[in-house]
C-alpha cells in the first residue's frame, strides 16, 4: 500500500461518506421531544431510519468495505449483508482518521447517508417544516462535533434546508459560525417546493455563500429528479449488477445537467466569489459539455449570452470544480482542455465506486501522464485552498 509522506505531497479527499450513529438525534433531544426523533428500526425486512412511523431512508449506508478490508458488491450489501461486518471506518470517526493515516490522506470531505446525500430525504418524511428544520440543525450540530473532534481532519458539510431560501441563508450563516468549510445542497430544490436555482429568489443564498467563503456542493443523486437517471434508464431485462453499473454511469450525466443549468442561470456573473463543486461526477465529460454549451448559447440564445461578460466555459474555469478518482485514459487531455485548477481528487470511501484499498497509489498511476505541478494541484493543493485547510 502506498503511503505518501505529507511533506512531498499533501492529499485531500473531496468526497467520502460516513454512516451515522444510531443515537444521533435521541442522544441530543430533551425528554419531551425524544419520541419525535429519528431512530433505526427494521421496516419490511430492511434496517431504516424512521421518524414518527415514517421512513426517512435506509440505514444500510452503502458501505462495500468489510471489516477485513475486502471490497464486496452493492448487490451483496442489499442481499442480506450483516452490517456488523462493515469496516469500522464506515461509521466511526476515530477509525476513519486512522484509515486516513493508513492510506496517506490528510483531510477528507464527508457526505451524509441518513438524510440522503444532499439532505433531500427529510422533506418527504417530515411534513412539519419546523420539526424538519430542527432535525436538520441537530444533524449539522453533530457533524460540527465530528469535525472538531478530528481536529479538522474530517470535514463534513452543512446540509441545507432546501425547501426554504430564507432558512438556507440562516443555516449557511450558522454553518460559518460552526466552522464548516462548505455547504451541501440538493440539485433540485423544486422537488421540495422551493423555486429552482435559476430563480432570482435564491440570490440571498448565493450572496451569503460567496461572502462566507462556503463553496456550494452538488453531489450526484441528491434528489428524486437526479435519481431518475439511476432508476429508469437501465433496460428492465438487464441483470441487477448491470443495472447498477448503467445507473451509476448515468448519474454522472445528471450532474452535467446541474452544471449546465448553473452556467446559464447568472449567479456566477452576479457573485464572482461564489464557488461550486460537482461531486462524484467525474470530469471527463466537462470539456465536451463546455464546448457544446458555448456553441449552443451562441446559436440558440444569443440574447441571453449577451447578458453575460464571459462565455459559460470561462465561468466554469473561474468558479466551478469537478472531482475525479478512477479516470485514467484521458486525464492528460482533460487537464490540457480545462487546466488542473478546477479538479479535485476524491475516493468515494466506502461506497461502491470507491478507490480501495490503495487510493493514493491508484491516483499516482492515473495521473502519471500529467506534470508534477498539476498532480499536486489535483491531489491536494486545490482543495487546501478551497477549504482553507
C-alpha positions as a LaTeX table, in Angstrom:
\begin{tabular}{lrrr}
\hline
Residue & $x$ (\AA) & $y$ (\AA) & $z$ (\AA) \\
\hline
Unk1 & 0.00 & 0.00 & 0.00 \\
Unk2 & 1.27 & 3.46 & $-0.91$ \\
Unk3 & 1.55 & 5.92 & 1.96 \\
Unk4 & 2.69 & 9.38 & 0.97 \\
Unk5 & 4.88 & 11.49 & 3.17 \\
Unk6 & 2.83 & 14.68 & 3.75 \\
Unk7 & 5.93 & 16.76 & 3.01 \\
Unk8 & 6.24 & 15.95 & $-0.72$ \\
Unk9 & 2.52 & 15.89 & $-1.50$ \\
Unk10 & $-0.49$ & 16.64 & 0.68 \\
Unk11 & $-3.51$ & 14.56 & $-0.32$ \\
Unk12 & $-7.06$ & 15.77 & 0.35 \\
Unk13 & $-10.10$ & 13.64 & $-0.45$ \\
Unk14 & $-13.02$ & 15.74 & $-1.74$ \\
Unk15 & $-15.69$ & 13.04 & $-1.45$ \\
Unk16 & $-16.33$ & 10.32 & 1.11 \\
Unk17 & $-19.35$ & 9.08 & 3.05 \\
Unk18 & $-19.98$ & 8.17 & 6.67 \\
Unk19 & $-22.83$ & 6.22 & 8.20 \\
Unk20 & $-24.40$ & 7.94 & 11.16 \\
Unk21 & $-24.53$ & 6.66 & 14.73 \\
Unk22 & $-27.98$ & 5.29 & 15.56 \\
Unk23 & $-28.47$ & 7.59 & 18.54 \\
Unk24 & $-27.51$ & 10.74 & 16.63 \\
Unk25 & $-30.80$ & 12.50 & 17.37 \\
Unk26 & $-32.06$ & 10.75 & 20.50 \\
Unk27 & $-28.91$ & 11.47 & 22.48 \\
Unk28 & $-29.26$ & 15.21 & 21.82 \\
Unk29 & $-33.02$ & 15.53 & 22.35 \\
Unk30 & $-34.72$ & 16.61 & 25.56 \\
Unk31 & $-37.08$ & 14.02 & 27.00 \\
Unk32 & $-40.12$ & 15.97 & 25.78 \\
Unk33 & $-39.02$ & 15.58 & 22.13 \\
Unk34 & $-37.41$ & 12.15 & 22.17 \\
Unk35 & $-40.42$ & 10.39 & 20.65 \\
Unk36 & $-40.23$ & 12.77 & 17.66 \\
Unk37 & $-36.60$ & 11.95 & 16.90 \\
Unk38 & $-35.38$ & 9.64 & 14.11 \\
Unk39 & $-34.28$ & 6.16 & 15.12 \\
Unk40 & $-33.20$ & 2.96 & 13.36 \\
Unk41 & $-35.66$ & 0.08 & 13.06 \\
Unk42 & $-36.36$ & $-2.84$ & 10.76 \\
Unk43 & $-39.06$ & $-1.99$ & 8.21 \\
Unk44 & $-40.17$ & $-4.63$ & 5.70 \\
Unk45 & $-37.01$ & $-6.59$ & 6.37 \\
Unk46 & $-34.64$ & $-3.64$ & 5.91 \\
Unk47 & $-32.89$ & $-1.53$ & 8.54 \\
Unk48 & $-34.19$ & 2.01 & 8.10 \\
Unk49 & $-34.13$ & 5.47 & 9.60 \\
Unk50 & $-37.65$ & 6.14 & 10.89 \\
Unk51 & $-39.34$ & 9.20 & 12.37 \\
Unk52 & $-42.90$ & 9.10 & 13.73 \\
Unk53 & $-43.55$ & 5.83 & 11.84 \\
Unk54 & $-42.37$ & 7.30 & 8.52 \\
Unk55 & $-39.23$ & 6.02 & 6.79 \\
Unk56 & $-36.60$ & 8.65 & 6.01 \\
Unk57 & $-34.10$ & 6.40 & 4.27 \\
Unk58 & $-32.34$ & 3.09 & 4.52 \\
Unk59 & $-29.82$ & 2.70 & 7.31 \\
Unk60 & $-27.56$ & 0.48 & 5.22 \\
Unk61 & $-25.22$ & 3.32 & 4.26 \\
Unk62 & $-23.92$ & 1.74 & 1.07 \\
Unk63 & $-20.66$ & 0.52 & 2.61 \\
Unk64 & $-18.94$ & $-2.11$ & 0.44 \\
Unk65 & $-15.76$ & $-2.47$ & 2.52 \\
Unk66 & $-15.90$ & $-5.22$ & 5.12 \\
Unk67 & $-14.19$ & $-5.47$ & 8.48 \\
Unk68 & $-11.30$ & $-7.38$ & 6.89 \\
Unk69 & $-10.72$ & $-4.56$ & 4.36 \\
Unk70 & $-12.19$ & $-6.52$ & 1.44 \\
Unk71 & $-14.43$ & $-4.89$ & $-1.16$ \\
Unk72 & $-17.78$ & $-6.56$ & $-1.90$ \\
Unk73 & $-20.53$ & $-5.64$ & $-4.39$ \\
Unk74 & $-23.51$ & $-3.41$ & $-3.72$ \\
Unk75 & $-25.83$ & $-6.26$ & $-4.68$ \\
Unk76 & $-24.25$ & $-8.27$ & $-1.85$ \\
Unk77 & $-24.97$ & $-5.37$ & 0.51 \\
Unk78 & $-28.63$ & $-5.35$ & $-0.49$ \\
Unk79 & $-28.90$ & $-9.13$ & $-0.26$ \\
Unk80 & $-28.86$ & $-9.82$ & 3.46 \\
Unk81 & $-25.42$ & $-8.44$ & 4.28 \\
Unk82 & $-24.63$ & $-8.40$ & 8.00 \\
Unk83 & $-23.73$ & $-4.74$ & 8.52 \\
Unk84 & $-21.91$ & $-5.50$ & 11.73 \\
Unk85 & $-19.22$ & $-6.75$ & 9.33 \\
Unk86 & $-18.75$ & $-3.27$ & 7.82 \\
Unk87 & $-15.34$ & $-1.65$ & 8.02 \\
Unk88 & $-15.12$ & 0.33 & 11.30 \\
Unk89 & $-14.16$ & 3.49 & 9.38 \\
Unk90 & $-17.55$ & 3.43 & 7.65 \\
Unk91 & $-19.20$ & 4.88 & 10.76 \\
Unk92 & $-16.63$ & 5.61 & 13.48 \\
Unk93 & $-14.85$ & 8.99 & 13.17 \\
Unk94 & $-11.86$ & 7.79 & 15.18 \\
Unk95 & $-11.47$ & 4.74 & 12.94 \\
Unk96 & $-11.90$ & 6.99 & 9.91 \\
Unk97 & $-8.97$ & 9.19 & 10.92 \\
Unk98 & $-6.89$ & 6.05 & 11.49 \\
Unk99 & $-7.89$ & 4.94 & 7.99 \\
Unk100 & $-6.75$ & 8.29 & 6.56 \\
Unk101 & $-3.39$ & 7.87 & 8.26 \\
Unk102 & $-3.07$ & 4.38 & 6.86 \\
Unk103 & $-3.78$ & 5.36 & 3.23 \\
Unk104 & $-1.90$ & 8.67 & 3.25 \\
Unk105 & $-4.73$ & 11.22 & 3.20 \\
Unk106 & $-4.51$ & 14.46 & 5.14 \\
Unk107 & $-8.13$ & 15.68 & 5.16 \\
Unk108 & $-11.43$ & 14.35 & 3.88 \\
Unk109 & $-14.75$ & 15.91 & 2.90 \\
Unk110 & $-17.61$ & 13.80 & 4.31 \\
Unk111 & $-21.14$ & 13.45 & 2.90 \\
Unk112 & $-24.14$ & 12.02 & 4.80 \\
Unk113 & $-26.25$ & 8.91 & 4.36 \\
Unk114 & $-29.23$ & 9.17 & 6.74 \\
Unk115 & $-30.86$ & 12.26 & 5.20 \\
Unk116 & $-29.99$ & 11.37 & 1.64 \\
Unk117 & $-26.68$ & 12.52 & 0.24 \\
Unk118 & $-27.95$ & 16.08 & $-0.20$ \\
Unk119 & $-30.48$ & 16.08 & 2.64 \\
Unk120 & $-33.36$ & 15.51 & 0.24 \\
Unk121 & $-34.97$ & 12.56 & 2.08 \\
Unk122 & $-36.07$ & 14.62 & 5.07 \\
Unk123 & $-38.79$ & 16.59 & 3.28 \\
Unk124 & $-40.98$ & 13.61 & 2.38 \\
Unk125 & $-40.64$ & 12.00 & 5.80 \\
Unk126 & $-41.21$ & 15.09 & 7.97 \\
Unk127 & $-44.15$ & 17.24 & 6.78 \\
Unk128 & $-43.82$ & 19.88 & 9.52 \\
Unk129 & $-41.18$ & 22.43 & 8.36 \\
Unk130 & $-40.30$ & 23.49 & 11.92 \\
Unk131 & $-39.75$ & 19.88 & 13.01 \\
Unk132 & $-37.79$ & 19.22 & 9.82 \\
Unk133 & $-35.53$ & 22.22 & 10.39 \\
Unk134 & $-34.87$ & 21.16 & 13.98 \\
Unk135 & $-33.78$ & 17.69 & 12.85 \\
Unk136 & $-31.55$ & 19.13 & 10.14 \\
Unk137 & $-29.89$ & 21.54 & 12.58 \\
Unk138 & $-29.29$ & 18.73 & 15.07 \\
Unk139 & $-27.69$ & 16.76 & 12.25 \\
Unk140 & $-25.43$ & 19.68 & 11.38 \\
Unk141 & $-24.51$ & 20.18 & 15.05 \\
Unk142 & $-23.47$ & 16.53 & 15.19 \\
Unk143 & $-21.29$ & 16.95 & 12.12 \\
Unk144 & $-19.67$ & 20.04 & 13.61 \\
Unk145 & $-18.73$ & 17.87 & 16.59 \\
Unk146 & $-17.17$ & 15.29 & 14.25 \\
Unk147 & $-15.11$ & 17.98 & 12.56 \\
Unk148 & $-13.92$ & 19.47 & 15.84 \\
Unk149 & $-13.18$ & 16.04 & 17.32 \\
Unk150 & $-10.99$ & 15.17 & 14.35 \\
Unk151 & $-9.04$ & 18.44 & 14.56 \\
Unk152 & $-10.41$ & 19.31 & 11.10 \\
Unk153 & $-9.12$ & 16.11 & 9.51 \\
Unk154 & $-12.75$ & 15.19 & 8.74 \\
Unk155 & $-14.74$ & 17.96 & 7.09 \\
Unk156 & $-18.47$ & 17.22 & 6.88 \\
Unk157 & $-20.54$ & 19.80 & 5.05 \\
Unk158 & $-23.53$ & 21.65 & 6.45 \\
Unk159 & $-26.71$ & 20.24 & 4.90 \\
Unk160 & $-29.06$ & 22.96 & 3.64 \\
Unk161 & $-32.85$ & 23.13 & 4.26 \\
Unk162 & $-33.57$ & 23.37 & 0.53 \\
Unk163 & $-37.33$ & 23.80 & 0.97 \\
Unk164 & $-36.81$ & 27.44 & 2.11 \\
Unk165 & $-34.44$ & 30.08 & 0.72 \\
Unk166 & $-34.66$ & 32.08 & 3.94 \\
Unk167 & $-33.81$ & 29.02 & 6.04 \\
Unk168 & $-30.88$ & 28.21 & 3.75 \\
Unk169 & $-29.42$ & 31.68 & 4.23 \\
Unk170 & $-29.76$ & 31.41 & 8.00 \\
Unk171 & $-28.27$ & 27.90 & 8.06 \\
Unk172 & $-25.34$ & 28.96 & 5.86 \\
Unk173 & $-24.60$ & 31.78 & 8.28 \\
Unk174 & $-24.83$ & 29.33 & 11.19 \\
Unk175 & $-22.55$ & 26.93 & 9.30 \\
Unk176 & $-19.86$ & 29.56 & 9.11 \\
Unk177 & $-20.02$ & 30.14 & 12.88 \\
Unk178 & $-19.76$ & 26.36 & 13.46 \\
Unk179 & $-16.59$ & 26.18 & 11.37 \\
Unk180 & $-17.92$ & 24.31 & 8.34 \\
Unk181 & $-15.89$ & 24.71 & 5.15 \\
Unk182 & $-18.80$ & 24.33 & 2.73 \\
Unk183 & $-22.48$ & 23.55 & 2.30 \\
Unk184 & $-24.22$ & 20.51 & 0.84 \\
Unk185 & $-27.20$ & 21.26 & $-1.39$ \\
Unk186 & $-29.70$ & 19.18 & $-3.35$ \\
Unk187 & $-29.61$ & 19.75 & $-7.09$ \\
Unk188 & $-33.39$ & 20.17 & $-7.34$ \\
Unk189 & $-34.99$ & 22.33 & $-4.62$ \\
Unk190 & $-38.14$ & 22.44 & $-6.74$ \\
Unk191 & $-38.69$ & 18.81 & $-5.67$ \\
Unk192 & $-39.09$ & 20.17 & $-2.13$ \\
Unk193 & $-41.44$ & 23.03 & $-3.00$ \\
Unk194 & $-38.87$ & 25.83 & $-3.41$ \\
Unk195 & $-38.03$ & 27.67 & $-6.65$ \\
Unk196 & $-35.42$ & 26.14 & $-8.92$ \\
Unk197 & $-31.96$ & 27.68 & $-8.85$ \\
Unk198 & $-32.49$ & 29.85 & $-11.94$ \\
Unk199 & $-34.98$ & 31.90 & $-9.91$ \\
Unk200 & $-33.55$ & 35.15 & $-8.51$ \\
Unk201 & $-35.21$ & 34.29 & $-5.19$ \\
Unk202 & $-32.03$ & 32.31 & $-4.46$ \\
Unk203 & $-29.75$ & 35.36 & $-4.77$ \\
Unk204 & $-29.52$ & 35.93 & $-0.98$ \\
Unk205 & $-28.26$ & 32.36 & $-0.59$ \\
Unk206 & $-25.60$ & 32.69 & $-3.30$ \\
Unk207 & $-24.55$ & 36.02 & $-1.83$ \\
Unk208 & $-24.24$ & 34.54 & 1.67 \\
Unk209 & $-22.18$ & 31.56 & 0.50 \\
Unk210 & $-19.89$ & 33.79 & $-1.56$ \\
Unk211 & $-19.28$ & 36.24 & 1.26 \\
Unk212 & $-18.80$ & 33.49 & 3.87 \\
Unk213 & $-16.37$ & 31.52 & 1.64 \\
Unk214 & $-18.62$ & 28.47 & 1.71 \\
Unk215 & $-18.43$ & 26.52 & $-1.58$ \\
Unk216 & $-21.77$ & 25.00 & $-2.58$ \\
Unk217 & $-21.57$ & 21.27 & $-3.27$ \\
Unk218 & $-23.82$ & 19.34 & $-5.64$ \\
Unk219 & $-23.24$ & 15.64 & $-5.18$ \\
Unk220 & $-24.74$ & 13.21 & $-7.68$ \\
Unk221 & $-28.05$ & 11.56 & $-6.71$ \\
Unk222 & $-29.31$ & 14.28 & $-4.36$ \\
Unk223 & $-32.96$ & 14.42 & $-5.48$ \\
Unk224 & $-35.75$ & 12.33 & $-6.93$ \\
Unk225 & $-35.15$ & 14.12 & $-10.23$ \\
Unk226 & $-31.46$ & 13.24 & $-10.19$ \\
Unk227 & $-32.13$ & 9.63 & $-9.22$ \\
Unk228 & $-34.36$ & 9.15 & $-12.27$ \\
Unk229 & $-31.15$ & 8.62 & $-14.23$ \\
Unk230 & $-30.32$ & 5.72 & $-11.92$ \\
Unk231 & $-33.70$ & 4.06 & $-11.62$ \\
Unk232 & $-35.34$ & 4.41 & $-15.03$ \\
Unk233 & $-32.59$ & 4.44 & $-17.65$ \\
Unk234 & $-31.34$ & 0.83 & $-17.47$ \\
Unk235 & $-33.43$ & $-1.55$ & $-19.59$ \\
Unk236 & $-35.52$ & $-3.88$ & $-17.47$ \\
Unk237 & $-34.11$ & $-7.09$ & $-18.95$ \\
Unk238 & $-30.59$ & $-6.38$ & $-17.67$ \\
Unk239 & $-29.41$ & $-8.32$ & $-14.62$ \\
Unk240 & $-29.23$ & $-6.42$ & $-11.33$ \\
Unk241 & $-25.46$ & $-5.88$ & $-11.34$ \\
Unk242 & $-25.59$ & $-4.49$ & $-14.88$ \\
Unk243 & $-28.46$ & $-2.18$ & $-13.93$ \\
Unk244 & $-26.33$ & $-0.81$ & $-11.09$ \\
Unk245 & $-23.43$ & $-0.22$ & $-13.49$ \\
Unk246 & $-25.65$ & 1.57 & $-16.02$ \\
Unk247 & $-27.43$ & 3.63 & $-13.38$ \\
Unk248 & $-24.17$ & 4.58 & $-11.71$ \\
Unk249 & $-22.73$ & 5.73 & $-15.03$ \\
Unk250 & $-25.77$ & 7.83 & $-15.91$ \\
Unk251 & $-25.76$ & 9.56 & $-12.52$ \\
Unk252 & $-22.61$ & 11.32 & $-13.73$ \\
Unk253 & $-24.61$ & 12.69 & $-16.67$ \\
Unk254 & $-27.14$ & 14.04 & $-14.17$ \\
Unk255 & $-24.53$ & 16.38 & $-12.71$ \\
Unk256 & $-23.68$ & 17.64 & $-16.19$ \\
Unk257 & $-27.29$ & 18.85 & $-16.21$ \\
Unk258 & $-26.71$ & 20.69 & $-12.92$ \\
Unk259 & $-23.50$ & 22.34 & $-14.11$ \\
Unk260 & $-25.03$ & 23.46 & $-17.43$ \\
Unk261 & $-28.04$ & 24.99 & $-15.66$ \\
Unk262 & $-25.82$ & 26.84 & $-13.21$ \\
Unk263 & $-23.69$ & 28.23 & $-16.04$ \\
Unk264 & $-26.81$ & 29.64 & $-17.70$ \\
Unk265 & $-28.57$ & 30.94 & $-14.56$ \\
Unk266 & $-26.47$ & 34.04 & $-13.91$ \\
Unk267 & $-25.44$ & 33.56 & $-10.29$ \\
Unk268 & $-21.77$ & 33.15 & $-11.27$ \\
Unk269 & $-21.89$ & 36.51 & $-13.06$ \\
Unk270 & $-23.54$ & 38.23 & $-10.10$ \\
Unk271 & $-21.36$ & 36.60 & $-7.43$ \\
Unk272 & $-17.85$ & 36.11 & $-8.81$ \\
Unk273 & $-16.56$ & 34.82 & $-5.46$ \\
Unk274 & $-19.13$ & 32.00 & $-5.36$ \\
Unk275 & $-17.58$ & 28.54 & $-5.71$ \\
Unk276 & $-19.46$ & 25.44 & $-6.91$ \\
Unk277 & $-18.30$ & 21.81 & $-6.60$ \\
Unk278 & $-19.70$ & 18.97 & $-8.73$ \\
Unk279 & $-19.11$ & 15.91 & $-6.55$ \\
Unk280 & $-18.67$ & 12.25 & $-7.52$ \\
Unk281 & $-19.49$ & 13.16 & $-11.11$ \\
Unk282 & $-16.13$ & 12.53 & $-12.71$ \\
Unk283 & $-14.72$ & 15.16 & $-15.04$ \\
Unk284 & $-14.10$ & 13.62 & $-18.44$ \\
Unk285 & $-17.40$ & 14.99 & $-19.74$ \\
Unk286 & $-16.51$ & 18.57 & $-18.81$ \\
Unk287 & $-14.58$ & 19.66 & $-21.95$ \\
Unk288 & $-17.30$ & 18.44 & $-24.33$ \\
Unk289 & $-20.14$ & 19.93 & $-22.28$ \\
Unk290 & $-18.39$ & 23.30 & $-22.04$ \\
Unk291 & $-17.67$ & 23.41 & $-25.76$ \\
Unk292 & $-21.23$ & 22.33 & $-26.52$ \\
Unk293 & $-22.75$ & 24.93 & $-24.20$ \\
Unk294 & $-20.65$ & 27.77 & $-25.61$ \\
Unk295 & $-21.83$ & 26.73 & $-29.08$ \\
Unk296 & $-25.49$ & 26.21 & $-28.18$ \\
Unk297 & $-25.78$ & 29.52 & $-26.35$ \\
Unk298 & $-24.28$ & 31.39 & $-29.30$ \\
Unk299 & $-26.54$ & 29.58 & $-31.77$ \\
Unk300 & $-29.81$ & 29.43 & $-29.85$ \\
Unk301 & $-29.73$ & 32.01 & $-27.04$ \\
Unk302 & $-27.51$ & 34.88 & $-28.24$ \\
Unk303 & $-29.60$ & 37.49 & $-26.42$ \\
Unk304 & $-29.07$ & 35.65 & $-23.14$ \\
Unk305 & $-25.37$ & 35.23 & $-23.86$ \\
Unk306 & $-25.04$ & 38.99 & $-24.37$ \\
Unk307 & $-26.17$ & 39.49 & $-20.76$ \\
Unk308 & $-23.01$ & 37.75 & $-19.54$ \\
Unk309 & $-19.49$ & 39.17 & $-19.52$ \\
Unk310 & $-17.93$ & 35.76 & $-20.24$ \\
Unk311 & $-18.65$ & 32.51 & $-22.02$ \\
Unk312 & $-20.11$ & 29.63 & $-19.96$ \\
Unk313 & $-16.78$ & 27.79 & $-20.21$ \\
Unk314 & $-14.99$ & 30.80 & $-18.74$ \\
Unk315 & $-17.31$ & 30.90 & $-15.73$ \\
Unk316 & $-16.57$ & 27.23 & $-15.17$ \\
Unk317 & $-12.84$ & 27.84 & $-15.12$ \\
Unk318 & $-13.28$ & 30.72 & $-12.68$ \\
Unk319 & $-15.76$ & 29.21 & $-10.24$ \\
Unk320 & $-16.58$ & 25.50 & $-10.63$ \\
Unk321 & $-14.71$ & 22.37 & $-9.54$ \\
Unk322 & $-15.23$ & 18.74 & $-10.53$ \\
Unk323 & $-13.96$ & 15.64 & $-8.74$ \\
Unk324 & $-12.04$ & 12.74 & $-10.26$ \\
Unk325 & $-10.94$ & 9.37 & $-8.93$ \\
Unk326 & $-10.94$ & 6.41 & $-11.38$ \\
Unk327 & $-10.31$ & 8.35 & $-14.61$ \\
Unk328 & $-7.04$ & 7.40 & $-16.27$ \\
Unk329 & $-7.13$ & 7.02 & $-20.04$ \\
Unk330 & $-7.89$ & 10.63 & $-20.96$ \\
Unk331 & $-6.67$ & 12.51 & $-17.88$ \\
Unk332 & $-3.88$ & 14.24 & $-19.82$ \\
Unk333 & $-6.29$ & 15.56 & $-22.46$ \\
Unk334 & $-8.74$ & 16.58 & $-19.72$ \\
Unk335 & $-6.10$ & 18.65 & $-17.95$ \\
Unk336 & $-4.95$ & 20.10 & $-21.28$ \\
Unk337 & $-8.53$ & 21.12 & $-22.09$ \\
Unk338 & $-9.64$ & 22.75 & $-18.82$ \\
Unk339 & $-6.47$ & 23.01 & $-16.75$ \\
Unk340 & $-5.70$ & 21.43 & $-13.39$ \\
Unk341 & $-7.05$ & 24.26 & $-11.25$ \\
Unk342 & $-10.65$ & 23.01 & $-11.38$ \\
Unk343 & $-10.06$ & 19.36 & $-10.46$ \\
Unk344 & $-10.23$ & 17.74 & $-7.01$ \\
Unk345 & $-9.17$ & 14.23 & $-6.06$ \\
Unk346 & $-11.72$ & 12.02 & $-4.33$ \\
Unk347 & $-12.00$ & 8.42 & $-3.13$ \\
Unk348 & $-15.77$ & 7.90 & $-2.52$ \\
Unk349 & $-14.87$ & 5.70 & 0.50 \\
Unk350 & $-16.60$ & 3.39 & 1.43 \\
Unk351 & $-19.19$ & 3.41 & $-1.37$ \\
Unk352 & $-19.35$ & 1.03 & $-4.36$ \\
Unk353 & $-17.15$ & 3.01 & $-6.76$ \\
Unk354 & $-14.51$ & 3.86 & $-4.16$ \\
Unk355 & $-10.78$ & 3.55 & $-4.73$ \\
Unk356 & $-9.73$ & 0.74 & $-2.41$ \\
Unk357 & $-7.52$ & $-0.46$ & $-0.83$ \\
Unk358 & $-4.82$ & 1.95 & $-2.09$ \\
Unk359 & $-6.45$ & 5.17 & $-3.29$ \\
Unk360 & $-3.30$ & 7.27 & $-3.34$ \\
Unk361 & $-1.33$ & 4.60 & $-5.17$ \\
Unk362 & $-4.12$ & 4.28 & $-7.74$ \\
Unk363 & $-4.19$ & 8.05 & $-8.23$ \\
Unk364 & $-0.43$ & 8.06 & $-8.67$ \\
Unk365 & $-0.84$ & 5.69 & $-11.62$ \\
Unk366 & $-3.87$ & 7.53 & $-13.01$ \\
Unk367 & $-2.13$ & 10.92 & $-13.02$ \\
Unk368 & 1.27 & 9.76 & $-14.18$ \\
Unk369 & 0.86 & 11.36 & $-17.61$ \\
Unk370 & 0.47 & 14.94 & $-16.39$ \\
Unk371 & 3.06 & 17.40 & $-15.00$ \\
Unk372 & 4.02 & 17.15 & $-11.34$ \\
Unk373 & 2.71 & 20.65 & $-10.60$ \\
Unk374 & $-0.72$ & 19.68 & $-11.94$ \\
Unk375 & $-0.72$ & 16.44 & $-9.95$ \\
Unk376 & $-0.08$ & 18.40 & $-6.77$ \\
Unk377 & $-2.98$ & 20.72 & $-7.51$ \\
Unk378 & $-5.42$ & 17.88 & $-8.16$ \\
Unk379 & $-4.31$ & 15.72 & $-5.25$ \\
Unk380 & $-4.50$ & 18.42 & $-2.60$ \\
Unk381 & $-3.44$ & 21.97 & $-3.34$ \\
Unk382 & $-6.72$ & 23.00 & $-4.96$ \\
Unk383 & $-8.72$ & 21.52 & $-2.08$ \\
Unk384 & $-6.47$ & 23.07 & 0.55 \\
Unk385 & $-7.15$ & 26.49 & $-0.93$ \\
Unk386 & $-10.87$ & 25.90 & $-1.45$ \\
Unk387 & $-11.48$ & 24.52 & 2.06 \\
Unk388 & $-8.97$ & 26.74 & 3.87 \\
Unk389 & $-7.08$ & 23.86 & 5.49 \\
\hline
\end{tabular}
